Amino acid sequence: MKTVYHKADTRGHANHGWLNSYHTFSFANYQNHERTHFGVLRVLNDDTVSQGMGFGTHPHKNMEIISIPLEGDLEHKDSMGTTAVIRKGEIQVMSAGTGVMHSEYNKNKDEEVKFLQIWVFPREVDVEPRYDQKSIKEGEKINGFQQILSPDKNDEGVWIHQDAWFNLANFTKGNGKNYMLHKKGNGVYAFVLKGNAKIGDRVLNKRDGLGIWDTQSFNIEAIEDAEILLMEVPMDLPSYLK
């Protein structure tokens, strides 16, 4: 098993006043040649948006974009005609494909919104743009893995154009479980949302990240009550990027 460890306080950071963002991988003005991506996982931004503020209309193309609210309400509008609000306990996906314009705003005037912005390279380019969001709260599992994303539109959670599986791992103190990877050649990027846990010999604290590959499985054990986002993705980049 190979691993790469990213301690929370080593992430890129940009505070624009209305937006406070931490970047696990190179993004905007944060450029680190050792942290450009983990397999096809290209962006993992930990964003806090001030009351009533947000990202104005901007373009995306040929990227799978996932948003997971952690606190507050995020309003989304796009050129496909979608207007939606995503809240804690939900997940949003947008396949940018041939091109889409969208905006994201903090819907509330009295509280911040905190969310994860995740980008994944698709397996193929120029697909038809699409939008979806689903509740993940009702499927919550304690001391187990809750699948929130996969390549299969008929499976649990949302789906994307990539052989990727995302799971939320919620464990109470002292509990744990073995995670089995779905596909050979995939790796998992584990990102701690709450508490702390141990994967292999590595102790992870809040907002630490650990990339894991060249293994079929690994064990997670909660040192304290912990919530971890597991992002399983192909480690090889698609041919159009080579």
Secondary structure, 3 states (H helix, E strand, C coil): CEEEEECHHHCEEEECCCEEEEECCCECCECCCCCCCECCEEEEEEEEECCCCEEEEEEECCCEEEEEEEECEEEEEECCCCEEEEECCEEEEEECCCCEEEEEEECCCCCCEEEEEEEECCCCCCCCCEEEEEECCCCCCCCEEEEEEECCCCCCCEECCCCCEEEEEEECCCCEEEEECCCCCEEEEEEEEECCEEECCEEECCCCEEEEECCCEEEEEECCCEEEEEEEEECCCCHHHC
